[in-house]
Amino acid sequence: MSSVAIVGAGPGLGAAVARRFGREGFGVGLIARDRGRLDVITESLADEGITARGFAADVRRPEQLAVALRELADALGAVEVLQYSPVPHRDFMRPVLDTGHRDLVAPIEFSVYGPVAAVQQVLPGMRRLGRGTILFVNGGSAAVPHPERAGTSIAFAAESAYGHLLHERLAAEGIHVAQLVIPGAITAGHARKDPAVLAETLWSLHRERHGFRHYADDLDS
């Protein structure tokens, strides 16, 4: 059995993606800092007949994240799908003229060091499988920098560049890399940004395997 690893899993989008991929027979590995929250989500998934495990790790600690992903693969099978979708901290969203160089350390750790560590950990397993999907989920400032959200705008730009480079290099190996940009807030009941709708979109990106950047909604939404 292969697995889906959801980095930054929470009760909204993360749980919805877990359900969508779990229904397709994937083992589901959830990674987040809060062990208690992970336990609640995995218990709920188990009640629905989905095989799921939670692994506590902070994405700003690359070695810790790599260990969690290794344990996930050992428990659930090689990671065929990696989703990197932690929610940025509010502290990252300072106006650009109030953002000093030290203010960029945490966003870069969050949106660059974390993804690189995650990809490097799962890539050998994907290569052994001969297939894989890497999904980056970002807010609208990944596509249009926002002067009031300098940290995420700068860090998401770097994450986007990294993802695009992977998309170009890994396609020939059967590994698809895509980015889903979600403008505004994820909103229950929204026609395009409800967690279950977004999970279906991410499933489609995994199955259809075309293009790098995709949008969940209009950028001005």
N, CA, C and O of each residue as an XYZ file, in Angstrom:
884
protein
N       0.843     -1.192      0.000
C       0.000      0.000      0.000
C       0.876      1.238      0.000
O       1.883      1.282      0.707
N       0.511      2.240     -0.778
C       1.215      3.514     -0.741
C       0.392      4.497      0.086
O      -0.754      4.223      0.441
N       0.996      5.644      0.386
C       0.361      6.569      1.312
C       0.347      7.985      0.761
O       1.082      8.324     -0.167
N      -0.516      8.806      1.361
C      -0.517     10.240      1.148
C      -0.053     10.882      2.453
O      -0.542     10.540      3.529
N       0.884     11.805      2.350
C       1.381     12.533      3.514
C       0.884     13.960      3.418
O       1.153     14.657      2.440
N       0.158     14.390      4.436
C      -0.418     15.738      4.458
C       0.312     16.526      5.535
O       0.090     16.325      6.729
N       1.177     17.417      5.098
C       1.992     18.211      6.027
C       1.254     19.512      6.324
O       0.941     20.288      5.421
N       0.985     19.731      7.605
C       0.179     20.876      8.010
C      -1.280     20.505      8.114
O      -2.153     21.321      7.820
N      -1.557     19.279      8.532
C      -2.938     18.764      8.562
C      -3.730     19.393      9.699
O      -3.259     19.480     10.833
N      -4.925     19.822      9.376
C      -5.853     20.344     10.366
C      -7.239     19.797     10.130
O      -7.426     18.947      9.259
N      -8.225     20.267     10.892
C      -9.581     19.724     10.787
C     -10.345     20.183      9.550
O     -11.419     19.653      9.268
N      -9.816     21.159      8.803
C     -10.490     21.644      7.613
C      -9.990     20.966      6.354
O     -10.423     19.862      6.026
N      -9.072     21.627      5.641
C      -8.575     21.095      4.382
C      -7.839     19.776      4.570
O      -8.051     18.837      3.803
N      -6.982     19.691      5.573
C      -6.219     18.460      5.777
C      -7.103     17.247      5.964
O      -6.871     16.202      5.355
N      -8.125     17.383      6.811
C      -9.040     16.266      7.059
C      -9.835     15.929      5.801
O     -10.097     14.758      5.526
N     -10.218     16.953      5.035
C     -10.977     16.710      3.806
C     -10.136     15.968      2.775
O     -10.630     15.054      2.114
N      -8.878     16.350      2.633
C      -7.985     15.653      1.709
C      -7.748     14.225      2.184
O      -7.703     13.299      1.374
N      -7.597     14.044      3.486
C      -7.422     12.702      4.038
C      -8.605     11.809      3.669
O      -8.418     10.654      3.287
N      -9.808     12.337      3.781
C     -10.996     11.556      3.432
C     -11.018     11.228      1.940
O     -11.337     10.106      1.547
N     -10.675     12.220      1.111
C     -10.754     12.002     -0.340
C      -9.762     10.942     -0.800
O     -10.113     10.048     -1.571
N      -8.531     11.043     -0.329
C      -7.526     10.058     -0.724
C      -7.748      8.735     -0.002
O      -7.491      7.669     -0.563
N      -8.221      8.798      1.233
C      -8.489      7.568      1.976
C      -9.552      6.723      1.313
O      -9.476      5.494      1.342
N     -10.550      7.367      0.711
C     -11.602      6.622      0.011
C     -11.041      5.880     -1.198
O     -11.634      4.909     -1.667
N      -9.904      6.335     -1.696
C      -9.276      5.686     -2.851
C      -8.288      4.601     -2.437
O      -7.595      4.032     -3.280
N      -8.225      4.316     -1.141
C      -7.373      3.230     -0.667
C      -5.992      3.632     -0.193
O      -5.186      2.769      0.153
N      -5.702      4.922     -0.167
C      -4.407      5.368      0.353
C      -4.373      5.264      1.873
O      -5.364      5.547      2.547
N      -3.224      4.854      2.405
C      -2.971      5.079      3.807
C      -2.738      6.563      4.005
O      -2.084      7.199      3.178
N      -3.259      7.129      5.086
C      -3.210      8.575      5.291
C      -2.298      8.900      6.464
O      -2.519      8.445      7.586
N      -1.265      9.699      6.186
C      -0.378     10.181      7.231
C      -0.559     11.673      7.414
O      -0.447     12.441      6.458
N      -0.839     12.082      8.637
C      -1.092     13.483      8.952
C       0.047     14.019      9.802
O       0.415     13.410     10.806
N       0.606     15.150      9.405
C       1.714     15.755     10.140
C       1.321     17.163     10.565
O       0.887     17.974      9.746
N       1.476     17.441     11.852
C       1.208     18.767     12.403
C       1.913     18.856     13.755
O       2.408     17.853     14.268
N       1.958     20.049     14.326
C       2.637     20.210     15.613
C       1.812     19.686     16.783
O       2.366     19.192     17.765
N       0.493     19.793     16.679
C      -0.402     19.523     17.809
C      -0.820     18.056     17.823
O      -1.660     17.639     17.026
N      -0.237     17.281     18.724
C      -0.545     15.856     18.815
C      -2.011     15.622     19.161
O      -2.630     14.706     18.620
N      -2.572     16.427     20.045
C      -3.972     16.254     20.420
C      -4.903     16.431     19.247
O      -5.849     15.660     19.083
N      -4.649     17.449     18.416
C      -5.481     17.681     17.235
C      -5.353     16.521     16.258
O      -6.340     16.090     15.662
N      -4.138     16.018     16.094
C      -3.930     14.875     15.207
C      -4.722     13.661     15.675
O      -5.316     12.950     14.864
N      -4.729     13.428     16.977
C      -5.453     12.273     17.514
C      -6.946     12.371     17.219
O      -7.577     11.375     16.865
N      -7.511     13.567     17.363
C      -8.936     13.765     17.095
C      -9.253     13.464     15.622
O     -10.241     12.798     15.313
N      -8.402     13.964     14.727
C      -8.653     13.760     13.300
C      -8.507     12.291     12.923
O      -9.344     11.754     12.198
N      -7.458     11.638     13.405
C      -7.241     10.241     13.029
C      -8.339      9.342     13.594
O      -8.737      8.376     12.942
N      -8.829      9.641     14.782
C      -9.934      8.858     15.336
C     -11.191      9.016     14.493
O     -11.910      8.047     14.250
N     -11.452     10.237     14.050
C     -12.618     10.478     13.199
C     -12.491      9.732     11.874
O     -13.462      9.155     11.385
N     -11.293      9.745     11.299
C     -11.082      9.024     10.037
C     -11.226      7.519     10.233
O     -11.792      6.829      9.385
N     -10.717      7.013     11.345
C     -10.843      5.580     11.624
C     -12.306      5.162     11.715
O     -12.676      4.077     11.266
N     -13.139      6.027     12.297
C     -14.571      5.736     12.389
C     -15.216      5.629     11.009
O     -16.262      5.000     10.849
N     -14.580      6.250     10.012
C     -15.079      6.202      8.632
C     -14.414      5.094      7.822
O     -14.636      4.983      6.616
N     -13.604      4.281      8.480
C     -12.967      3.161      7.806
C     -11.691      3.516      7.063
O     -11.245      2.754      6.205
N     -11.094      4.663      7.378
C      -9.876      5.114      6.704
C      -8.673      4.845      7.597
O      -8.677      5.186      8.780
N      -7.650      4.236      7.023
C      -6.421      3.968      7.757
C      -5.613      5.258      7.848
O      -5.155      5.776      6.830
N      -5.437      5.770      9.044
C      -4.762      7.052      9.218
C      -3.900      7.027     10.473
O      -4.244      6.396     11.472
N      -2.774      7.726     10.399
C      -1.872      7.877     11.538
C      -1.423      9.328     11.613
O      -1.274      9.997     10.590
N      -1.210      9.804     12.823
C      -0.725     11.153     13.019
C       0.725     11.156     13.480
O       1.143     10.279     14.236
N       1.490     12.138     13.025
C       2.906     12.254     13.367
C       3.191     13.717     13.704
O       2.996     14.602     12.871
N       3.647     13.961     14.918
C       3.883     15.328     15.369
C       5.237     15.824     14.886
O       6.253     15.158     15.085
N       5.254     16.992     14.251
C       6.496     17.613     13.807
C       6.226     19.078     13.501
O       5.114     19.457     13.134
N       7.254     19.886     13.657
C       7.214     21.309     13.340
C       7.902     21.504     11.995
O       9.060     21.117     11.840
N       7.219     22.095     11.020
C       7.817     22.239      9.691
C       9.027     23.172      9.698
O       9.819     23.163      8.755
N       9.175     23.974     10.747
C      10.347     24.849     10.844
C      11.562     24.117     11.395
O      12.626     24.714     11.560
N      11.411     22.840     11.678
C      12.537     22.004     12.122
C      12.714     20.896     11.089
O      12.110     19.831     11.222
N      13.528     21.125     10.069
C      13.613     20.186      8.951
C      13.950     18.756      9.347
O      13.390     17.812      8.790
N      14.855     18.587     10.300
C      15.226     17.236     10.710
C      14.045     16.523     11.354
O      13.826     15.333     11.132
N      13.287     17.268     12.155
C      12.096     16.696     12.801
C      11.059     16.288     11.762
O      10.438     15.232     11.881
N      10.872     17.122     10.746
C       9.914     16.812      9.684
C      10.352     15.585      8.897
O       9.527     14.738      8.554
N      11.641     15.487      8.612
C      12.152     14.323      7.871
C      11.920     13.034      8.657
O      11.540     12.016      8.077
N      12.145     13.069      9.962
C      11.920     11.887     10.802
C      10.446     11.485     10.761
O      10.127     10.303     10.635
N       9.548     12.464     10.868
C       8.118     12.161     10.842
C       7.723     11.503      9.522
O       6.939     10.554      9.511
N       8.259     12.000      8.419
C       7.936     11.417      7.112
C       8.520     10.016      6.958
O       7.906      9.153      6.331
N       9.692      9.789      7.524
C      10.266      8.442      7.477
C       9.410      7.471      8.290
O       9.146      6.353      7.848
N       8.981      7.894      9.465
C       8.127      7.040     10.291
C       6.780      6.789      9.610
O       6.220      5.697      9.696
N       6.279      7.812      8.940
C       5.013      7.675      8.207
C       5.130      6.602      7.129
O       4.261      5.738      7.011
N       6.199      6.658      6.347
C       6.383      5.669      5.276
C       6.557      4.270      5.846
O       6.047      3.303      5.279
N       7.266      4.150      6.955
C       7.456      2.840      7.592
C       6.118      2.256      8.053
O       5.902      1.047      7.978
N       5.225      3.129      8.530
C       3.951      2.663      9.081
C       2.884      2.429      8.023
O       2.063      1.522      8.160
N       2.889      3.243      6.962
C       1.759      3.253      6.017
C       2.128      2.896      4.589
O       1.245      2.755      3.743
N       3.402      2.748      4.307
C       3.837      2.476      2.946
C       4.451      3.709      2.320
O       4.260      4.826      2.799
N       5.190      3.496      1.248
C       5.899      4.586      0.587
C       4.954      5.746      0.274
O       3.809      5.543     -0.130
N       5.457      6.960      0.469
C       4.653      8.153      0.191
C       4.552      8.345     -1.325
O       5.541      8.664     -1.985
N       3.364      8.149     -1.862
C       3.114      8.389     -3.277
C       2.670      9.817     -3.532
O       2.941     10.382     -4.591
N       1.979     10.404     -2.544
C       1.495     11.782     -2.668
C       1.937     12.564     -1.438
O       1.668     12.168     -0.304
N       2.613     13.670     -1.677
C       2.997     14.596     -0.614
C       2.235     15.892     -0.819
O       2.317     16.502     -1.885
N       1.497     16.314      0.195
C       0.845     17.624      0.167
C       1.486     18.498      1.230
O       1.523     18.131      2.404
N       1.989     19.654      0.820
C       2.589     20.594      1.774
C       1.659     21.789      1.890
O       1.559     22.602      0.971
N       0.973     21.891      3.034
C      -0.078     22.905      3.162
C      -0.243     23.454      4.579
O      -1.375     23.671      5.009
N       0.840     23.685      5.316
C       0.654     24.294      6.636
C       0.158     25.734      6.509
O       0.455     26.414      5.527
N      -0.586     26.186      7.491
C      -1.136     27.551      7.473
C      -0.104     28.505      8.068
O       0.361     28.283      9.185
N       0.261     29.560      7.344
C       1.281     30.491      7.848
C       0.842     31.196      9.128
O      -0.349     31.401      9.362
N       1.817     31.560      9.945
C       1.538     32.317     11.159
C       1.189     33.767     10.806
O       1.668     34.304      9.807
N       0.367     34.377     11.619
C       0.016     35.784     11.408
C       1.241     36.698     11.498
O       1.293     37.745     10.852
N       2.222     36.291     12.304
C       3.432     37.104     12.455
C       4.194     37.262     11.148
O       5.005     38.178     11.009
N       3.937     36.371     10.182
C       4.638     36.462      8.894
C       4.080     37.597      8.029
O       4.693     37.980      7.032
N       2.933     38.127      8.408
C       2.196     39.028      7.518
C       2.347     40.482      7.951
O       1.355     41.157      8.227
N       3.571     40.959      8.010
C       3.850     42.356      8.343
C       3.918     43.187      7.059
O       4.241     42.660      5.995
N       3.611     44.490      7.160
C       3.804     45.361      5.999
C       5.267     45.354      5.557
O       6.171     45.187      6.376
N       5.486     45.534      4.274
C       6.837     45.395      3.738
C       7.815     46.387      4.353
O       8.973     46.035      4.580
N       7.382     47.630      4.633
C       8.304     48.616      5.187
C       8.582     48.392      6.664
O       9.484     49.008      7.231
N       7.810     47.514      7.288
C       8.048     47.155      8.687
C       8.738     45.801      8.813
O       8.888     45.281      9.918
N       9.153     45.236      7.701
C       9.750     43.903      7.693
C      11.260     44.008      7.555
O      11.779     44.434      6.523
N      11.954     43.611      8.616
C      13.407     43.570      8.591
C      13.908     42.190      8.202
O      13.122     41.256      8.043
N      15.221     42.066      8.049
C      15.760     40.783      7.583
C      15.482     39.659      8.572
O      15.273     38.518      8.161
N      15.476     39.958      9.859
C      15.206     38.901     10.843
C      13.750     38.437     10.801
O      13.438     37.309     11.182
N      12.866     39.319     10.333
C      11.447     38.943     10.227
C      11.203     37.926      9.130
O      10.140     37.305      9.083
N      12.179     37.747      8.244
C      12.014     36.805      7.137
C      12.539     35.408      7.457
O      12.324     34.472      6.687
N      13.225     35.266      8.586
C      13.797     33.958      8.919
C      12.697     32.910      9.064
O      12.761     31.852      8.438
N      11.689     33.198      9.888
C      10.624     32.207     10.130
C       9.832     31.887      8.870
O       9.599     30.709      8.601
N       9.400     32.886      8.070
C       8.688     32.538      6.837
C       9.508     31.679      5.885
O       8.973     30.769      5.251
N      10.812     31.963      5.781
C      11.651     31.160      4.889
C      11.810     29.742      5.436
O      11.780     28.777      4.672
N      11.976     29.608      6.745
C      12.023     28.262      7.335
C      10.738     27.504      7.030
O      10.766     26.317      6.706
N       9.621     28.198      7.136
C       8.294     27.606      6.991
C       8.002     27.199      5.549
O       7.485     26.111      5.298
N       8.336     28.080      4.601
C       7.909     27.892      3.216
C       9.012     27.440      2.265
O       8.736     27.149      1.101
N      10.251     27.375      2.738
C      11.349     26.912      1.890
C      12.063     25.723      2.526
O      12.115     24.648      1.929
N      12.611     25.898      3.720
C      13.342     24.787      4.337
C      12.420     23.596      4.575
O      12.818     22.452      4.354
N      11.187     23.856      5.025
C      10.242     22.762      5.264
C       9.932     21.969      4.011
O      10.073     20.746      4.015
N       9.508     22.635      2.922
C       9.224     21.888      1.697
C      10.424     21.134      1.146
O      10.296     20.000      0.687
N      11.590     21.768      1.193
C      12.785     21.089      0.673
C      13.069     19.831      1.485
O      13.355     18.777      0.917
N      12.993     19.935      2.802
C      13.238     18.765      3.646
C      12.219     17.666      3.362
O      12.573     16.489      3.299
N      10.950     18.051      3.189
C       9.901     17.067      2.936
C      10.120     16.359      1.604
O      10.028     15.134      1.521
N      10.410     17.135      0.562
C      10.602     16.541     -0.760
C      11.813     15.623     -0.769
O      11.750     14.521     -1.314
N      12.908     16.060     -0.174
C      14.107     15.237     -0.158
C      13.874     13.916      0.571
O      14.477     12.898      0.231
N      13.000     13.940      1.571
C      12.738     12.714      2.319
C      11.884     11.723      1.532
O      12.128     10.518      1.594
N      10.883     12.214      0.789
C       9.952     11.294      0.119
C      10.376     10.948     -1.306
O       9.893      9.963     -1.865
N      11.257     11.726     -1.899
C      11.592     11.521     -3.304
C      12.190     10.146     -3.605
O      11.819      9.544     -4.613
N      13.095      9.625     -2.780
C      13.617      8.284     -3.086
C      12.523      7.220     -3.151
O      12.572      6.331     -4.001
N      11.539      7.306     -2.259
C      10.440      6.345     -2.285
C       9.588      6.475     -3.527
O       9.158      5.473     -4.097
N       9.336      7.715     -3.954
C       8.578      7.919     -5.184
C       9.328      7.347     -6.382
O       8.729      6.752     -7.278
N      10.627      7.532     -6.385
C      11.427      6.995     -7.490
C      11.377      5.475     -7.509
O      11.340      4.870     -8.580
N      11.376      4.852     -6.337
C      11.268      3.389     -6.299
C       9.902      2.930     -6.798
O       9.793      1.905     -7.470
N       8.852      3.698     -6.465
C       7.518      3.371     -6.955
C       7.391      3.596     -8.459
O       6.584      2.952     -9.130
N       8.198      4.518     -8.975
C       8.091      4.893    -10.378
C       6.973      5.876    -10.646
O       6.575      6.064    -11.796
N       6.453      6.515     -9.587
C       5.365      7.480     -9.720
C       5.280      8.295     -8.432
O       5.818      7.910     -7.393
N       4.592      9.426     -8.528
C       4.390     10.234     -7.337
C       3.785     11.576     -7.698
O       3.810     11.998     -8.854
N       3.240     12.240     -6.688
C       2.676     13.576     -6.849
C       3.089     14.420     -5.659
O       3.005     13.977     -4.514
N       3.535     15.637     -5.936
C       3.878     16.599     -4.894
C       2.981     17.806     -5.093
O       2.990     18.420     -6.160
N       2.208     18.151     -4.076
C       1.226     19.224     -4.153
C       1.577     20.326     -3.156
O       1.648     20.084     -1.951
N       1.792     21.520     -3.659
C       2.012     22.689     -2.809
C       0.711     23.493     -2.771
O       0.126     23.785     -3.814
N       0.267     23.845     -1.576
C      -0.952     24.635     -1.413
C      -0.570     25.976     -0.788
O       0.027     26.023      0.287
N      -0.921     27.066     -1.474
C      -0.530     28.399     -1.013
C      -1.688     29.377     -1.116
O      -2.674     29.130     -1.810
N      -1.545     30.496     -0.408
C      -2.512     31.570     -0.507
C      -2.252     32.443     -1.721
O      -1.298     32.230     -2.469
N      -3.119     33.431     -1.902
C      -3.065     34.267     -3.087
C      -1.785     35.058     -3.240
O      -1.413     35.408     -4.360
N      -1.086     35.355     -2.124
C       0.150     36.136     -2.229
C       1.267     35.349     -2.899
O       2.310     35.921     -3.212
N       1.078     34.056     -3.127
C       2.042     33.289     -3.913
C       2.025     33.725     -5.370
O       3.029     33.617     -6.074
N       0.866     34.222     -5.816
C       0.719     34.644     -7.209
C       0.834     36.155     -7.363
O       1.423     36.642     -8.328
N       0.266     36.904     -6.403
C       0.314     38.367     -6.432
C       0.841     38.850     -5.088
O       0.108     38.799     -4.101
N       2.086     39.316     -5.012
C       2.645     39.780     -3.728
C       1.781     40.887     -3.128
O       1.273     41.758     -3.834
N       1.631     40.826     -1.798
C       0.782     41.795     -1.096
C       1.662     42.643     -0.177
O       2.368     42.087      0.663
N       1.641     43.976     -0.312
C       2.545     44.818      0.489
C       2.284     44.771      1.987
O       3.150     45.150      2.775
N       1.118     44.318      2.387
C       0.819     44.196      3.819
C       1.144     42.808      4.359
O       0.997     42.556      5.555
N       1.580     41.916      3.492
C       1.899     40.532      3.892
C       3.251     40.148      3.308
O       3.364     39.198      2.533
N       4.258     40.895      3.690
C       5.565     40.753      3.047
C       6.186     39.383      3.279
O       6.735     38.785      2.354
N       6.103     38.886      4.504
C       6.754     37.604      4.813
C       6.239     36.465      3.966
O       7.021     35.726      3.369
N       4.914     36.318      3.910
C       4.366     35.231      3.095
C       4.570     35.499      1.610
O       4.816     34.565      0.847
N       4.474     36.756      1.186
C       4.663     37.060     -0.237
C       6.055     36.652     -0.694
O       6.212     36.048     -1.756
N       7.059     36.979      0.099
C       8.442     36.662     -0.267
C       8.693     35.161     -0.170
O       9.274     34.563     -1.075
N       8.249     34.551      0.939
C       8.509     33.122      1.140
C       7.715     32.258      0.173
O       8.231     31.257     -0.325
N       6.463     32.629     -0.101
C       5.674     31.871     -1.073
C       6.271     31.969     -2.474
O       6.203     31.015     -3.249
N       6.855     33.123     -2.797
C       7.506     33.252     -4.105
C       8.661     32.264     -4.227
O       8.854     31.650     -5.277
N       9.423     32.117     -3.153
C      10.533     31.160     -3.160
C      10.020     29.726     -3.227
O      10.573     28.899     -3.953
N       8.967     29.432     -2.475
C       8.372     28.092     -2.510
C       7.830     27.780     -3.900
O       7.973     26.662     -4.395
N       7.208     28.774     -4.524
C       6.673     28.590     -5.874
C       7.786     28.302     -6.875
O       7.648     27.437     -7.740
N       8.888     29.033     -6.748
C      10.025     28.811     -7.653
C      10.575     27.400     -7.472
O      10.875     26.715     -8.450
N      10.706     26.971     -6.223
C      11.198     25.616     -5.951
C      10.259     24.574     -6.557
O      10.707     23.628     -7.204
N       8.972     24.752     -6.345
C       8.004     23.805     -6.895
C       8.042     23.753     -8.410
O       7.948     22.677     -9.001
N       8.180     24.912     -9.043
C       8.213     24.942    -10.503
C       9.460     24.247    -11.030
O       9.397     23.538    -12.034
N      10.587     24.441    -10.365
C      11.813     23.746    -10.767
C      11.643     22.228    -10.650
O      12.076     21.480    -11.525
N      11.009     21.783     -9.563
C      10.748     20.353     -9.401
C       9.827     19.845    -10.511
O      10.038     18.768    -11.069
N       8.801     20.644    -10.819
C       7.861     20.265    -11.881
C       8.601     20.002    -13.186
O       8.321     19.025    -13.882
N       9.538     20.871    -13.512
C      10.287     20.734    -14.756
C      11.210     19.518    -14.738
O      11.328     18.811    -15.738
N      11.862     19.276    -13.608
C      12.873     18.229    -13.546
C      12.321     16.831    -13.334
O      12.922     15.860    -13.794
N      11.186     16.704    -12.645
C      10.713     15.379    -12.229
C       9.667     14.770    -13.158
O       9.353     13.586    -13.038
N       9.130     15.553    -14.072
C       8.073     15.032    -14.947
C       8.521     13.798    -15.710
O       7.747     12.857    -15.882
N       9.752     13.796    -16.163
C      10.252     12.662    -16.944
C      10.359     11.385    -16.119
O      10.472     10.294    -16.678
N      10.324     11.511    -14.790
C      10.406     10.344    -13.911
C       9.031      9.862    -13.457
O       8.931      8.962    -12.623
N       7.976     10.458    -14.004
C       6.629     10.057    -13.600
C       6.175     10.686    -12.304
O       5.215     10.221    -11.689
N       6.861     11.754    -11.873
C       6.507     12.443    -10.627
C       5.969     13.821    -10.992
O       6.683     14.647    -11.559
N       4.709     14.058    -10.662
C       4.048     15.309    -11.028
C       4.084     16.273     -9.853
O       3.780     15.897     -8.721
N       4.454     17.510    -10.128
C       4.516     18.549     -9.100
C       3.563     19.670     -9.501
O       3.639     20.185    -10.617
N       2.674     20.044     -8.600
C       1.681     21.071     -8.897
C       1.477     21.970     -7.688
O       1.759     21.593     -6.551
N       0.982     23.160     -7.965
C       0.665     24.134     -6.913
C      -0.793     24.548     -7.053
O      -1.265     24.846     -8.150
N      -1.503     24.561     -5.919
C      -2.861     25.090     -5.893
C      -2.844     26.385     -5.092
O      -2.523     26.387     -3.904
N      -3.191     27.484     -5.752
C      -3.285     28.786     -5.101
C      -4.733     29.013     -4.685
O      -5.642     28.947     -5.512
N      -4.943     29.283     -3.385
C      -6.288     29.501     -2.846
C      -6.388     30.959     -2.410
O      -5.926     31.303     -1.322
N      -6.976     31.819     -3.229
C      -7.123     33.220     -2.831
C      -8.128     33.359     -1.686
O      -9.169     32.702     -1.684
N      -7.815     34.207     -0.725
C      -8.742     34.414      0.380
C      -8.804     33.212      1.307
O      -7.909     32.367      1.324
N      -9.878     33.157      2.072
C     -10.008     32.132      3.110
C     -10.695     30.878      2.591
O     -11.571     30.942      1.728
N     -10.281     29.738      3.130
C     -11.024     28.491      2.919
C     -12.328     28.619      3.700
O     -12.319     28.919      4.894
N     -13.456     28.388      3.015
C     -14.758     28.718      3.607
C     -15.733     27.570      3.423
O     -16.035     27.172      2.298
N     -16.220     27.043      4.533
C     -17.221     25.970      4.458
C     -18.452     26.459      3.708
O     -18.956     27.549      3.978
N     -18.935     25.653      2.766
C     -20.116     25.994      1.995
C     -19.844     26.797      0.748
O     -20.744     26.986     -0.071
N     -18.611     27.280      0.581
C     -18.267     28.056     -0.614
C     -18.209     27.128     -1.825
O     -17.755     25.988     -1.723
N     -18.671     27.625     -2.971
C     -18.758     26.767     -4.153
C     -17.403     26.255     -4.611
O     -17.319     25.162     -5.170
N     -16.319     27.033     -4.384
C     -14.997     26.628     -4.867
C     -13.976     26.470     -3.745
O     -12.929     25.853     -3.941
N     -14.275     27.027     -2.568
C     -13.270     27.012     -1.490
C     -13.727     26.278     -0.233
O     -13.119     26.423      0.828
N     -14.782     25.500     -0.347
C     -15.152     24.586      0.737
C     -14.072     23.515      0.838
O     -13.557     23.091     -0.197
N     -13.703     23.057      2.033
C     -12.639     22.051      2.151
C     -12.855     20.815      1.284
O     -11.909     20.323      0.669
N     -14.078     20.308      1.226
C     -14.333     19.103      0.423
C     -14.162     19.381     -1.071
O     -13.691     18.520     -1.815
N     -14.543     20.578     -1.509
C     -14.374     20.956     -2.914
C     -12.885     21.068     -3.240
O     -12.436     20.591     -4.282
N     -12.127     21.698     -2.348
C     -10.683     21.826     -2.552
C     -10.012     20.454     -2.552
O      -9.086     20.214     -3.327
N     -10.475     19.560     -1.690
C      -9.919     18.203     -1.675
C     -10.159     17.504     -2.998
O      -9.292     16.778     -3.486
N     -11.324     17.716     -3.580
C     -11.621     17.133     -4.899
C     -10.706     17.745     -5.964
O     -10.242     17.047     -6.866
N     -10.450     19.044     -5.857
C      -9.538     19.700     -6.789
C      -8.140     19.102     -6.682
O      -7.497     18.834     -7.697
N      -7.674     18.895     -5.469
C      -6.342     18.326     -5.269
C      -6.279     16.881     -5.763
O      -5.265     16.456     -6.316
N      -7.350     16.136     -5.568
C      -7.410     14.782     -6.124
C      -7.309     14.823     -7.648
O      -6.625     14.001     -8.257
N      -7.997     15.787     -8.253
C      -7.945     15.926     -9.712
C      -6.538     16.293    -10.185
O      -6.090     15.803    -11.222
N      -5.842     17.143     -9.443
C      -4.468     17.488     -9.813
C      -3.578     16.248     -9.781
O      -2.708     16.071    -10.635
N      -3.806     15.399     -8.793
C      -3.045     14.147     -8.697
C      -3.362     13.223     -9.865
O      -2.463     12.577    -10.404
N      -4.619     13.155    -10.258
C      -5.029     12.213    -11.305
C      -4.746     12.740    -12.711
O      -4.307     11.983    -13.576
N      -4.990     14.016    -12.945
C      -4.921     14.549    -14.309
C      -3.500     14.951    -14.707
O      -3.142     14.844    -15.880
N      -2.692     15.408    -13.765
C      -1.244     15.558    -13.955
C      -0.885     16.477    -15.127
O      -0.137     16.091    -16.025
N      -1.423     17.684    -15.105
C      -1.050     18.629    -16.167
C      -0.817     20.013    -15.557
O      -1.590     20.461    -14.712
N       0.235     20.674    -15.982
C       0.514     22.033    -15.560
C       1.007     22.129    -14.131
O       0.833     21.205    -13.336
N       1.621     23.251    -13.814
C       2.135     23.463    -12.457
C       1.165     24.272    -11.605
O       0.672     23.773    -10.594
N       0.886     25.500    -11.991
C       0.079     26.370    -11.122
C      -1.393     26.310    -11.495
O      -1.759     26.414    -12.666
N      -2.234     26.140    -10.472
C      -3.685     26.097    -10.643
C      -4.308     26.999     -9.580
O      -3.727     27.219     -8.517
N      -5.484     27.511     -9.880
C      -6.170     28.444     -8.982
C      -7.496     27.846     -8.525
O      -8.275     27.332     -9.328
N      -7.733     27.924     -7.218
C      -9.001     27.436     -6.691
C     -10.140     28.401     -6.983
O     -11.298     27.991     -7.061
N      -9.816     29.692     -7.147
C     -10.836     30.704     -7.369
C     -10.157     31.914     -8.019
O      -8.935     31.947     -8.166
N     -10.958     32.896     -8.403
C     -10.396     34.116     -8.969
C      -9.533     34.826     -7.932
O      -9.844     34.794     -6.741
N      -8.469     35.456     -8.366
C      -7.538     36.084     -7.440
C      -8.143     37.223     -6.641
O      -7.674     37.526     -5.544
N      -9.176     37.857     -7.173
C      -9.797     38.967     -6.447
C     -10.961     38.517     -5.574
O     -11.728     39.336     -5.068
N     -11.082     37.191     -5.403
C     -12.221     36.689     -4.610
C     -11.980     36.868     -3.113
O     -12.832     36.502     -2.302
